[in-house]
Amino acid sequence: MIHFDNSYARLPQGFFARIDPTPVSSPQLLALNEGLAERLGLDAGHLAGDGLGVLAGNAVPEGAEPIAQAYAGHQFGGFSPQLGDGRAVLLGEVIAPDGARFDLQLKGSGPTPFSRRGDGRAWMGPVLREYLVSEFMAAMGVPTTRALAAVSTGDLVFREQGGLPGAVLTRVAASHIRVGTFQYFAVRDDKTRLQHLTDHVIARHYPDCGDPLALLDAVVERQARTIADWMSLGFIHGVMNTDNMAISGETIDYGPCAFMDGYHPDTVFSSIDRQGRYAWAQQPQIAVWNLAQFATCLIPLMGDEETAVEAATKAVHRFAPLYQQAWLERFGAKLGIDGTAHQALVERLLTLMAVERADFTRVFDALTHGDARDEFMDRKGFDAWAAQWQALSPDRARMQRANPRRIPRNHRIEAAIASAVAGDMDPFRRLLDACTHPFDDRAEWADLAVAPTKTEAVHNTFCGT
């Protein structure tokens, strides 16, 4: 029994389309997140057995009200007035035992009225990638959507690579409301529904906020912390469109995401980001740009326009100092020092790393657990930096809590996907186990911490749509 209370489905007409997921031919469970199921108050044994049909989209559980949400969005800077859930269905909202509310969504569950001629399906690769990366992010304490289950469908999905095995991801989120959701009504000058949406978001996510300006302030603060988290892990989202920025502050839509191996601030992986709009170093600036679009949507609800524009602009400008402080805290923790007091030292290390494209994760891991000297060719330059750092008596225990021993590297993800497609889920399970225990020092996972060779390195990632 799933305890649903579908508040979004009670909003007025125009927020969504009612649509059931499209059944699949032969569902098989690939992965089930038993810990998350327990968090939600769900019976993992039931989900793996009689409940498999729900995870595949073949059955709609009692109390669910399946919908596809409407939203708009700026994609790579160009505005699309209507996007929406083209391959996802929100089954409903689950009330966990502690009273917390979560969306339960099927991703890859078939076409919806927003599919724009797409098939609404997902193939196994992107489903397993999102499962691995989102669960690693959760283990690292980064605000994120979660993966409850992955199910193969028994059907082929046709992409540029030909026929690929289909899959459905069951995604859990605080909500799936995006900046693009607000844009959908703002561009239509639908002030009534914009007010409904604002009231709903405040009640659901920011109950201490009394008005739209306070909401904007709160979202700016959450996004500043989340983006700082990304940066501290070398994470590159890949598609920071406004329809991929969650109002809750969670990381959402893992498409062509990746973690850097060799460090350089201009690193890009997404095959469709040909201009580097969403490169690692660009992510804070893009967050500001997206938040400015959110602020623009709220201005009609904020009274006198001139006063509202001034207040909203001030709120968005708060992102830079909030983000900078969060960034210094994250990197200070990674080095076991006061990042604010020693910003120049942090930046000098990153400069040394960028020159040689030293491995981002391995450098910080080596500083934490051993000698990072071997990660650099310029030993003299590193030694000079290290002498200054060591003089600050870095807090190793703090570093151990900030620096993962391993990350879900691109080449490991791709290898796990290839094995899964061939019918062997063991590499996926091993990588998932290792990446959801990122601080554990276990010899059997040592190979997963090794940087890829030149022939192993994966330089491009794909959306999977």
The 8 nearest C-alpha neighbors of each residue, nearest first, counted from 0:
[[1, 2, 41, 61, 42, 60, 45, 3],
 [2, 0, 3, 41, 93, 60, 61, 62],
 [1, 3, 93, 94, 0, 4, 62, 95],
 [4, 2, 93, 92, 62, 1, 5, 94],
 [3, 5, 92, 6, 93, 94, 2, 91],
 [6, 4, 92, 91, 8, 7, 3, 9],
 [5, 7, 9, 8, 4, 10, 92, 91],
 [8, 6, 9, 10, 5, 199, 92, 91],
 [7, 9, 6, 5, 10, 64, 66, 15],
 [10, 8, 6, 7, 11, 5, 12, 14],
 [9, 11, 7, 8, 12, 14, 6, 195],
 [12, 10, 13, 9, 14, 192, 8, 195],
 [11, 13, 14, 10, 15, 16, 9, 8],
 [12, 14, 15, 11, 16, 69, 192, 10],
 [13, 15, 69, 12, 68, 11, 10, 16],
 [16, 14, 68, 69, 67, 13, 66, 17],
 [15, 17, 67, 66, 18, 68, 112, 14],
 [16, 18, 66, 65, 67, 15, 19, 64],
 [17, 19, 66, 65, 16, 67, 20, 111],
 [18, 20, 65, 21, 17, 66, 88, 59],
 [21, 19, 56, 108, 109, 88, 22, 18],
 [20, 22, 109, 108, 56, 19, 23, 57],
 [23, 21, 57, 56, 20, 24, 55, 58],
 [24, 22, 152, 25, 57, 26, 21, 55],
 [23, 25, 153, 152, 154, 26, 22, 57],
 [24, 26, 153, 152, 23, 27, 154, 151],
 [27, 25, 152, 151, 153, 55, 150, 24],
 [26, 28, 151, 150, 29, 25, 152, 153],
 [27, 29, 150, 30, 151, 149, 26, 47],
 [30, 28, 150, 149, 27, 151, 31, 424],
 [29, 31, 149, 148, 28, 32, 150, 147],
 [32, 30, 148, 33, 147, 149, 29, 47],
 [33, 31, 147, 35, 34, 148, 36, 30],
 [32, 34, 36, 35, 43, 31, 37, 147],
 [35, 33, 37, 36, 32, 38, 43, 39],
 [34, 36, 38, 37, 32, 33, 39, 147],
 [35, 37, 33, 41, 39, 38, 34, 43],
 [36, 38, 40, 34, 35, 39, 41, 33],
 [39, 37, 35, 36, 40, 34, 95, 41],
 [40, 38, 95, 36, 37, 41, 35, 96],
 [39, 41, 37, 95, 38, 96, 36, 42],
 [42, 40, 36, 39, 37, 43, 1, 0],
 [41, 43, 45, 44, 46, 36, 40, 37],
 [44, 42, 46, 45, 33, 36, 41, 47],
 [45, 43, 47, 42, 46, 48, 50, 49],
 [44, 46, 48, 42, 50, 43, 47, 49],
 [47, 45, 50, 43, 51, 48, 44, 49],
 [46, 48, 44, 45, 51, 50, 43, 49],
 [49, 47, 45, 50, 46, 51, 44, 43],
 [48, 50, 51, 45, 46, 47, 52, 44],
 [51, 49, 46, 52, 45, 48, 53, 47],
 [50, 52, 54, 53, 46, 49, 47, 48],
 [53, 51, 57, 55, 58, 50, 54, 56],
 [52, 54, 58, 56, 51, 55, 50, 57],
 [55, 53, 51, 52, 56, 169, 50, 150],
 [56, 54, 52, 53, 57, 150, 167, 26],
 [57, 55, 20, 53, 22, 58, 54, 52],
 [56, 58, 22, 52, 55, 53, 23, 21],
 [59, 57, 53, 52, 56, 60, 22, 55],
 [58, 60, 53, 63, 61, 57, 56, 19],
 [61, 59, 63, 62, 58, 53, 1, 0],
 [60, 62, 63, 59, 1, 0, 3, 64],
 [61, 63, 3, 60, 64, 2, 1, 4],
 [64, 62, 91, 90, 61, 60, 65, 3],
 [63, 65, 91, 90, 66, 62, 8, 5],
 [66, 64, 90, 89, 19, 18, 63, 17],
 [67, 65, 17, 18, 89, 16, 88, 15],
 [66, 68, 88, 84, 16, 15, 89, 17],
 [69, 67, 15, 84, 83, 66, 14, 16],
 [70, 68, 83, 15, 14, 84, 180, 67],
 [71, 69, 180, 83, 183, 179, 82, 81],
 [70, 72, 81, 183, 179, 80, 82, 182],
 [73, 71, 179, 242, 241, 79, 78, 74],
 [72, 74, 78, 77, 76, 241, 240, 79],
 [73, 75, 240, 76, 77, 72, 78, 241],
 [76, 74, 77, 240, 73, 276, 238, 239],
 [75, 77, 73, 74, 78, 240, 276, 241],
 [78, 76, 73, 74, 75, 79, 72, 240],
 [77, 79, 73, 72, 74, 80, 76, 71],
 [78, 80, 72, 81, 71, 73, 82, 77],
 [81, 79, 71, 183, 78, 72, 82, 186],
 [82, 80, 71, 79, 70, 83, 183, 69],
 [81, 83, 71, 70, 113, 79, 80, 69],
 [84, 82, 69, 70, 113, 68, 85, 81],
 [85, 83, 67, 87, 68, 86, 113, 69],
 [114, 84, 86, 113, 111, 119, 83, 87],
 [87, 85, 119, 107, 109, 84, 110, 120],
 [86, 88, 106, 84, 105, 107, 108, 85],
 [89, 87, 67, 105, 66, 104, 90, 65],
 [88, 90, 104, 66, 65, 91, 103, 67],
 [91, 89, 65, 63, 104, 103, 64, 88],
 [90, 92, 63, 5, 89, 103, 64, 102],
 [91, 93, 102, 5, 3, 101, 4, 103],
 [94, 92, 3, 101, 2, 100, 95, 102],
 [93, 95, 100, 98, 99, 2, 3, 101],
 [94, 96, 39, 98, 99, 97, 40, 93],
 [97, 95, 98, 40, 94, 39, 99, 38],
 [98, 96, 95, 99, 94, 38, 39, 40],
 [99, 97, 95, 96, 94, 100, 93, 39],
 [100, 98, 95, 97, 94, 101, 96, 93],
 [99, 101, 94, 93, 95, 92, 98, 173],
 [102, 100, 173, 93, 92, 172, 171, 174],
 [103, 101, 92, 172, 174, 171, 91, 173],
 [102, 104, 171, 91, 90, 92, 89, 170],
 [105, 103, 89, 170, 90, 169, 88, 102],
 [104, 106, 169, 88, 87, 168, 108, 170],
 [107, 105, 87, 168, 108, 167, 86, 169],
 [108, 106, 120, 121, 167, 86, 87, 119],
 [107, 109, 20, 106, 87, 105, 120, 21],
 [108, 110, 119, 21, 120, 86, 107, 20],
 [111, 109, 119, 118, 114, 86, 85, 117],
 [110, 112, 113, 114, 85, 86, 67, 109],
 [111, 113, 114, 110, 16, 85, 115, 67],
 [114, 112, 85, 111, 83, 115, 84, 82],
 [85, 113, 115, 117, 111, 116, 110, 112],
 [116, 114, 117, 113, 85, 112, 82, 111],
 [115, 117, 114, 118, 110, 113, 119, 85],
 [118, 116, 114, 115, 119, 110, 85, 86],
 [117, 119, 120, 110, 109, 116, 114, 86],
 [120, 118, 86, 110, 109, 117, 107, 85],
 [119, 121, 107, 109, 118, 108, 86, 156],
 [122, 120, 107, 165, 166, 167, 123, 464],
 [121, 123, 165, 166, 164, 124, 156, 163],
 [122, 124, 166, 126, 165, 164, 125, 127],
 [125, 123, 127, 126, 416, 122, 128, 463],
 [126, 124, 128, 127, 463, 123, 129, 122],
 [127, 125, 123, 129, 124, 128, 168, 130],
 [126, 128, 130, 124, 129, 125, 131, 123],
 [129, 127, 125, 131, 130, 126, 132, 124],
 [130, 128, 132, 126, 127, 131, 253, 133],
 [129, 131, 127, 146, 128, 133, 132, 134],
 [132, 130, 128, 134, 129, 133, 431, 127],
 [131, 133, 135, 129, 134, 130, 128, 136],
 [132, 134, 136, 135, 130, 129, 131, 145],
 [133, 135, 137, 136, 132, 131, 130, 138],
 [136, 134, 138, 132, 435, 434, 137, 133],
 [135, 137, 139, 133, 141, 134, 138, 132],
 [138, 136, 134, 140, 139, 135, 141, 133],
 [137, 139, 135, 435, 136, 140, 134, 436],
 [140, 138, 136, 137, 141, 135, 437, 403],
 [141, 139, 137, 138, 136, 142, 143, 228],
 [140, 142, 136, 137, 139, 143, 228, 225],
 [143, 141, 249, 250, 140, 225, 248, 137],
 [144, 142, 250, 249, 141, 137, 145, 251],
 [143, 145, 172, 171, 251, 250, 249, 133],
 [146, 144, 171, 170, 133, 134, 143, 172],
 [145, 147, 170, 130, 148, 169, 171, 134],
 [148, 146, 32, 169, 170, 31, 35, 145],
 [149, 147, 31, 169, 30, 146, 168, 32],
 [148, 150, 168, 30, 29, 167, 169, 28],
 [151, 149, 28, 29, 167, 166, 27, 55],
 [152, 150, 166, 27, 26, 165, 153, 28],
 [151, 153, 26, 166, 154, 165, 25, 23],
 [152, 154, 25, 24, 151, 26, 165, 155],
 [155, 153, 152, 165, 164, 24, 156, 23],
 [154, 156, 164, 163, 165, 162, 157, 153],
 [157, 155, 163, 165, 162, 122, 164, 158],
 [158, 156, 162, 161, 163, 155, 159, 160],
 [157, 159, 161, 160, 156, 162, 163, 464],
 [160, 158, 161, 157, 162, 163, 463, 464],
 [159, 161, 158, 162, 157, 163, 156, 463],
 [162, 160, 158, 157, 159, 163, 156, 155],
 [161, 163, 157, 155, 156, 158, 160, 164],
 [162, 164, 156, 155, 122, 157, 165, 161],
 [165, 163, 155, 122, 123, 156, 154, 166],
 [164, 166, 122, 152, 155, 156, 123, 154],
 [165, 167, 151, 123, 152, 122, 150, 121],
 [166, 168, 107, 150, 106, 149, 55, 108],
 [169, 167, 149, 106, 126, 105, 148, 170],
 [168, 170, 105, 148, 147, 104, 146, 106],
 [169, 171, 146, 104, 145, 147, 168, 103],
 [170, 172, 145, 103, 102, 144, 146, 101],
 [173, 171, 144, 174, 102, 101, 145, 175],
 [172, 174, 101, 102, 100, 247, 175, 171],
 [175, 173, 172, 102, 176, 101, 247, 245],
 [174, 176, 177, 172, 245, 173, 102, 246],
 [177, 175, 174, 245, 246, 180, 178, 247],
 [178, 176, 245, 179, 180, 246, 244, 242],
 [177, 179, 180, 181, 241, 293, 244, 242],
 [178, 180, 242, 72, 71, 182, 177, 70],
 [181, 179, 70, 177, 183, 178, 182, 176],
 [180, 182, 179, 183, 178, 184, 185, 296],
 [181, 183, 179, 185, 180, 184, 71, 186],
 [182, 184, 71, 70, 180, 181, 185, 186],
 [183, 185, 187, 189, 182, 186, 181, 193],
 [186, 184, 182, 188, 187, 296, 183, 189],
 [185, 187, 188, 184, 183, 182, 80, 189],
 [188, 186, 184, 189, 185, 183, 182, 190],
 [187, 189, 185, 186, 190, 184, 193, 191],
 [190, 188, 184, 187, 191, 192, 185, 193],
 [189, 191, 193, 192, 188, 194, 185, 299],
 [190, 192, 194, 193, 189, 195, 196, 188],
 [193, 191, 195, 194, 190, 189, 196, 184],
 [194, 192, 190, 196, 191, 195, 184, 197],
 [193, 195, 197, 191, 192, 196, 190, 198],
 [196, 194, 192, 198, 193, 197, 199, 191],
 [197, 195, 199, 193, 194, 198, 192, 200],
 [198, 196, 194, 200, 199, 195, 193, 201],
 [197, 199, 201, 195, 196, 200, 194, 202],
 [198, 200, 196, 202, 197, 201, 203, 195],
 [201, 199, 203, 197, 202, 198, 204, 196],
 [200, 202, 205, 198, 206, 204, 203, 199],
 [203, 201, 206, 199, 200, 204, 205, 198],
 [202, 204, 200, 201, 199, 205, 206, 100],
 [205, 203, 201, 200, 202, 206, 247, 173],
 [204, 206, 201, 207, 208, 202, 203, 200],
 [207, 205, 202, 201, 208, 204, 203, 209],
 [206, 208, 205, 209, 201, 202, 213, 214],
 [209, 207, 213, 206, 205, 214, 210, 201],
 [208, 210, 207, 213, 211, 206, 214, 201],
 [209, 211, 213, 212, 208, 214, 301, 201],
 [212, 210, 214, 213, 215, 297, 301, 300],
 [213, 211, 215, 214, 210, 216, 311, 301],
 [212, 214, 216, 208, 215, 210, 211, 217],
 [213, 215, 211, 217, 212, 216, 208, 218],
 [216, 214, 212, 218, 213, 217, 219, 211],
 [217, 215, 213, 219, 214, 218, 314, 212],
 [216, 218, 214, 220, 219, 215, 213, 221],
 [217, 219, 221, 215, 220, 216, 222, 214],
 [220, 218, 216, 222, 217, 221, 318, 223],
 [219, 221, 217, 223, 218, 222, 216, 224],
 [222, 220, 218, 248, 224, 223, 219, 225],
 [221, 223, 225, 219, 248, 224, 220, 226],
 [224, 222, 322, 220, 221, 226, 225, 318],
 [223, 225, 227, 221, 222, 226, 325, 228],
 [224, 226, 222, 228, 227, 223, 221, 229],
 [225, 227, 229, 228, 223, 224, 222, 230],
 [228, 226, 326, 230, 224, 225, 229, 325],
 [229, 227, 225, 231, 226, 230, 141, 224],
 [230, 228, 234, 226, 227, 232, 231, 233],
 [229, 231, 227, 233, 232, 228, 234, 226],
 [230, 232, 228, 229, 233, 329, 227, 330],
 [233, 231, 234, 230, 229, 228, 258, 360],
 [232, 234, 230, 259, 258, 231, 229, 235],
 [235, 233, 258, 229, 232, 230, 257, 236],
 [236, 234, 279, 257, 237, 256, 258, 233],
 [237, 235, 256, 238, 234, 239, 253, 257],
 [236, 238, 256, 269, 255, 235, 277, 239],
 [239, 237, 240, 236, 277, 243, 255, 254],
 [240, 238, 243, 237, 236, 241, 277, 244],
 [239, 241, 74, 243, 242, 238, 73, 75],
 [240, 242, 72, 243, 73, 244, 179, 178],
 [241, 243, 179, 72, 240, 177, 244, 178],
 [242, 244, 240, 241, 239, 252, 251, 245],
 [245, 243, 241, 177, 242, 178, 246, 251],
 [246, 244, 177, 247, 248, 176, 249, 243],
 [245, 247, 177, 248, 176, 178, 218, 244],
 [246, 248, 245, 249, 204, 173, 174, 218],
 [249, 247, 221, 222, 246, 245, 225, 250],
 [250, 248, 143, 142, 247, 245, 251, 144],
 [249, 251, 143, 142, 144, 248, 245, 252],
 [250, 252, 144, 249, 253, 243, 143, 245],
 [253, 251, 254, 243, 250, 129, 238, 144],
 [252, 254, 256, 129, 251, 255, 236, 133],
 [255, 253, 462, 256, 252, 461, 125, 463],
 [256, 254, 461, 460, 462, 269, 237, 253],
 [255, 257, 236, 237, 253, 235, 254, 460],
 [258, 256, 235, 234, 409, 259, 255, 268],
 [259, 257, 234, 233, 235, 408, 260, 409],
 [258, 260, 233, 261, 262, 234, 257, 359],
 [259, 261, 358, 359, 262, 258, 450, 360],
 [262, 260, 358, 356, 357, 359, 259, 263],
 [263, 261, 356, 359, 353, 357, 358, 352],
 [262, 264, 353, 265, 266, 356, 261, 352],
 [263, 265, 280, 266, 279, 262, 353, 278],
 [266, 264, 278, 263, 279, 280, 267, 275],
 [265, 267, 278, 264, 263, 279, 268, 259],
 [268, 266, 278, 269, 275, 265, 279, 277],
 [269, 267, 459, 460, 458, 270, 257, 237],
 [268, 270, 460, 255, 237, 272, 271, 459],
 [269, 271, 459, 272, 460, 461, 268, 273],
 [270, 272, 269, 273, 461, 462, 237, 274],
 [273, 271, 269, 275, 274, 270, 276, 277],
 [272, 274, 271, 275, 270, 276, 269, 267],
 [275, 273, 276, 272, 277, 271, 278, 267],
 [276, 274, 278, 277, 272, 273, 267, 265],
 [277, 275, 274, 278, 272, 281, 75, 273],
 [276, 278, 275, 281, 237, 282, 279, 239],
 [279, 277, 267, 275, 281, 265, 266, 280],
 [280, 278, 235, 281, 264, 282, 266, 265],
 [281, 279, 264, 278, 282, 265, 283, 266],
 [280, 282, 278, 284, 279, 277, 283, 285],
 [281, 283, 285, 284, 280, 279, 277, 286],
 [284, 282, 286, 285, 281, 287, 226, 280],
 [285, 283, 287, 286, 281, 282, 288, 280],
 [286, 284, 288, 282, 287, 283, 289, 281],
 [285, 287, 283, 289, 284, 288, 290, 282],
 [288, 286, 290, 284, 285, 289, 291, 283],
 [287, 289, 285, 291, 286, 290, 284, 292],
 [290, 288, 286, 292, 291, 287, 241, 285],
 [291, 289, 293, 287, 292, 288, 286, 294],
 [290, 292, 294, 288, 289, 293, 287, 295],
 [293, 291, 295, 289, 290, 294, 296, 288],
 [294, 292, 290, 296, 291, 295, 178, 289],
 [293, 295, 291, 297, 296, 292, 311, 290],
 [296, 294, 292, 293, 298, 297, 291, 311],
 [297, 295, 293, 294, 185, 298, 182, 181],
 [296, 298, 294, 295, 300, 299, 211, 293],
 [297, 299, 301, 300, 295, 307, 296, 294],
 [300, 298, 301, 297, 302, 296, 304, 190],
 [301, 299, 298, 297, 302, 211, 194, 190],
 [302, 300, 298, 307, 299, 211, 303, 297],
 [303, 301, 300, 304, 307, 299, 298, 306],
 [302, 304, 306, 305, 307, 301, 299, 308],
 [305, 303, 307, 306, 308, 302, 298, 299],
 [306, 304, 308, 307, 303, 309, 310, 302],
 [305, 307, 309, 304, 303, 308, 310, 302],
 [306, 308, 304, 310, 309, 305, 301, 298],
 [309, 307, 311, 305, 310, 306, 312, 304],
 [308, 310, 306, 312, 307, 311, 313, 305],
 [311, 309, 307, 313, 312, 308, 306, 314],
 [310, 312, 314, 308, 313, 309, 294, 307],
 [313, 311, 315, 309, 314, 310, 308, 316],
 [312, 314, 316, 310, 311, 315, 309, 317],
 [315, 313, 311, 317, 312, 316, 216, 310],
 [314, 316, 312, 317, 313, 318, 291, 311],
 [315, 317, 313, 318, 314, 312, 319, 287],
 [318, 316, 315, 314, 319, 320, 321, 313],
 [317, 319, 321, 316, 315, 322, 320, 219],
 [318, 320, 322, 321, 317, 323, 316, 223],
 [319, 321, 323, 322, 318, 317, 324, 316],
 [322, 320, 318, 324, 319, 323, 223, 325],
 [321, 323, 223, 325, 319, 324, 320, 318],
 [324, 322, 320, 326, 325, 321, 319, 327],
 [323, 325, 327, 321, 322, 326, 320, 328],
 [324, 326, 328, 322, 323, 327, 227, 224],
 [327, 325, 227, 323, 329, 328, 324, 322],
 [326, 328, 338, 324, 330, 325, 329, 339],
 [327, 329, 331, 325, 326, 330, 338, 332],
 [330, 328, 326, 332, 331, 327, 231, 325],
 [331, 329, 333, 327, 332, 328, 326, 334],
 [330, 332, 338, 328, 336, 334, 337, 333],
 [331, 333, 335, 329, 330, 334, 398, 401],
 [332, 334, 330, 398, 401, 331, 335, 402],
 [335, 333, 331, 332, 336, 398, 330, 393],
 [336, 334, 394, 393, 332, 398, 397, 333],
 [337, 335, 331, 393, 334, 338, 332, 394],
 [336, 338, 331, 340, 339, 341, 335, 328],
 [339, 337, 331, 327, 341, 342, 340, 328],
 [338, 340, 342, 341, 337, 327, 328, 324],
 [339, 341, 337, 338, 342, 336, 343, 327],
 [342, 340, 338, 344, 343, 339, 337, 345],
 [341, 343, 345, 338, 344, 339, 340, 346],
 [342, 344, 346, 345, 341, 347, 340, 348],
 [343, 345, 347, 341, 342, 346, 348, 388],
 [346, 344, 342, 348, 343, 347, 349, 341],
 [345, 347, 343, 349, 348, 344, 350, 342],
 [346, 348, 350, 344, 349, 345, 343, 351],
 [349, 347, 351, 350, 345, 346, 352, 344],
 [348, 350, 352, 346, 351, 347, 353, 345],
 [349, 351, 347, 353, 352, 348, 346, 354],
 [352, 350, 348, 349, 354, 353, 347, 355],
 [351, 353, 357, 349, 350, 356, 355, 354],
 [352, 354, 263, 356, 350, 355, 262, 351],
 [355, 353, 351, 352, 356, 350, 263, 357],
 [354, 356, 357, 353, 352, 351, 375, 376],
 [357, 355, 261, 262, 353, 352, 354, 263],
 [358, 356, 352, 261, 355, 262, 359, 374],
 [357, 359, 261, 260, 361, 262, 360, 362],
 [360, 358, 262, 362, 361, 261, 260, 357],
 [359, 361, 362, 363, 358, 364, 260, 405],
 [360, 362, 364, 358, 363, 359, 365, 448],
 [363, 361, 365, 364, 360, 359, 371, 358],
 [364, 362, 366, 365, 361, 360, 367, 402],
 [363, 365, 361, 367, 366, 362, 402, 404],
 [366, 364, 371, 369, 368, 362, 367, 363],
 [367, 365, 363, 371, 364, 369, 370, 368],
 [368, 366, 364, 365, 398, 395, 369, 363],
 [369, 367, 365, 366, 364, 370, 399, 395],
 [370, 368, 365, 366, 367, 371, 364, 372],
 [369, 371, 372, 365, 366, 373, 368, 367],
 [372, 370, 365, 366, 374, 373, 362, 369],
 [371, 373, 374, 370, 375, 378, 381, 382],
 [374, 372, 375, 371, 370, 376, 378, 365],
 [373, 375, 372, 371, 357, 362, 376, 358],
 [376, 374, 373, 377, 372, 378, 357, 381],
 [375, 377, 378, 374, 373, 355, 372, 379],
 [378, 376, 375, 380, 379, 381, 355, 351],
 [379, 377, 381, 380, 376, 382, 375, 372],
 [378, 380, 382, 381, 377, 383, 376, 384],
 [381, 379, 383, 377, 378, 382, 384, 351],
 [380, 382, 378, 384, 383, 379, 385, 377],
 [383, 381, 385, 379, 384, 380, 378, 386],
 [382, 384, 380, 386, 381, 385, 379, 387],
 [385, 383, 381, 382, 387, 386, 388, 380],
 [384, 386, 388, 382, 387, 383, 389, 381],
 [387, 385, 389, 383, 388, 384, 382, 390],
 [388, 386, 390, 385, 384, 389, 383, 391],
 [389, 387, 385, 390, 386, 391, 384, 393],
 [388, 390, 386, 391, 392, 387, 385, 393],
 [389, 391, 387, 388, 392, 386, 393, 385],
 [390, 392, 389, 388, 393, 387, 336, 335],
 [393, 391, 389, 390, 394, 388, 336, 335],
 [394, 392, 335, 336, 391, 395, 389, 334],
 [393, 395, 335, 397, 396, 398, 392, 336],
 [396, 394, 398, 397, 393, 335, 367, 399],
 [395, 397, 399, 398, 394, 400, 335, 367],
 [396, 398, 400, 395, 399, 394, 335, 332],
 [399, 397, 395, 333, 401, 335, 400, 396],
 [398, 400, 396, 397, 401, 402, 395, 367],
 [399, 401, 397, 398, 402, 396, 438, 403],
 [402, 400, 398, 333, 399, 332, 397, 403],
 [401, 403, 399, 333, 398, 364, 400, 363],
 [404, 402, 437, 438, 405, 401, 406, 364],
 [403, 405, 438, 437, 364, 402, 448, 439],
 [406, 404, 448, 403, 437, 447, 434, 407],
 [405, 407, 408, 434, 403, 437, 404, 448],
 [408, 406, 434, 412, 132, 409, 411, 405],
 [409, 407, 411, 406, 410, 412, 258, 257],
 [408, 410, 412, 411, 457, 413, 257, 407],
 [409, 411, 413, 412, 408, 457, 456, 414],
 [412, 410, 414, 408, 413, 409, 415, 407],
 [411, 413, 415, 409, 414, 410, 416, 408],
 [412, 414, 416, 410, 415, 411, 417, 409],
 [415, 413, 411, 417, 416, 412, 410, 418],
 [414, 416, 427, 412, 426, 418, 413, 417],
 [417, 415, 419, 413, 418, 414, 124, 420],
 [418, 416, 414, 420, 419, 415, 413, 421],
 [417, 419, 421, 423, 415, 416, 420, 414],
 [420, 418, 423, 424, 422, 416, 421, 417],
 [419, 421, 417, 422, 418, 416, 164, 423],
 [422, 420, 418, 419, 423, 417, 416, 424],
 [421, 423, 419, 420, 418, 424, 417, 425],
 [422, 424, 419, 418, 425, 421, 426, 420],
 [425, 423, 419, 427, 426, 428, 422, 418],
 [424, 426, 428, 427, 423, 429, 419, 418],
 [427, 425, 429, 415, 428, 424, 430, 418],
 [428, 426, 415, 430, 424, 425, 429, 431],
 [429, 427, 431, 425, 426, 430, 432, 424],
 [428, 430, 426, 432, 431, 427, 425, 433],
 [429, 431, 433, 427, 432, 428, 434, 426],
 [432, 430, 428, 434, 429, 433, 131, 427],
 [431, 433, 429, 435, 430, 434, 428, 436],
 [434, 432, 430, 436, 431, 435, 429, 437],
 [435, 433, 437, 431, 436, 135, 432, 406],
 [434, 436, 135, 432, 138, 433, 437, 431],
 [437, 435, 434, 433, 439, 438, 432, 138],
 [436, 438, 403, 434, 435, 404, 439, 405],
 [439, 437, 403, 404, 436, 440, 399, 400],
 [438, 440, 436, 437, 441, 404, 433, 403],
 [439, 441, 438, 442, 404, 444, 445, 437],
 [442, 440, 443, 444, 439, 445, 433, 438],
 [441, 443, 445, 444, 440, 446, 439, 447],
 [442, 444, 441, 445, 446, 447, 440, 433],
 [445, 443, 442, 447, 446, 441, 433, 448],
 [444, 446, 442, 447, 448, 443, 441, 449],
 [445, 447, 448, 449, 444, 443, 442, 450],
 [448, 446, 445, 444, 449, 405, 411, 430],
 [449, 447, 405, 446, 445, 450, 404, 444],
 [450, 448, 446, 447, 451, 445, 361, 405],
 [451, 449, 448, 452, 260, 358, 361, 447],
 [452, 450, 455, 456, 449, 453, 410, 454],
 [451, 453, 455, 454, 456, 450, 449, 410],
 [454, 452, 456, 455, 451, 457, 450, 458],
 [453, 455, 452, 456, 451, 457, 410, 458],
 [456, 454, 452, 451, 453, 410, 457, 411],
 [457, 455, 451, 453, 454, 410, 452, 458],
 [458, 456, 410, 409, 459, 455, 460, 413],
 [459, 457, 268, 456, 460, 267, 409, 269],
 [460, 458, 268, 270, 269, 457, 461, 255],
 [459, 461, 255, 269, 268, 270, 256, 458],
 [462, 460, 255, 463, 270, 269, 254, 459],
 [463, 461, 254, 255, 464, 460, 125, 269],
 [462, 464, 461, 125, 121, 254, 122, 124],
 [463, 462, 121, 120, 158, 117, 119, 122]]
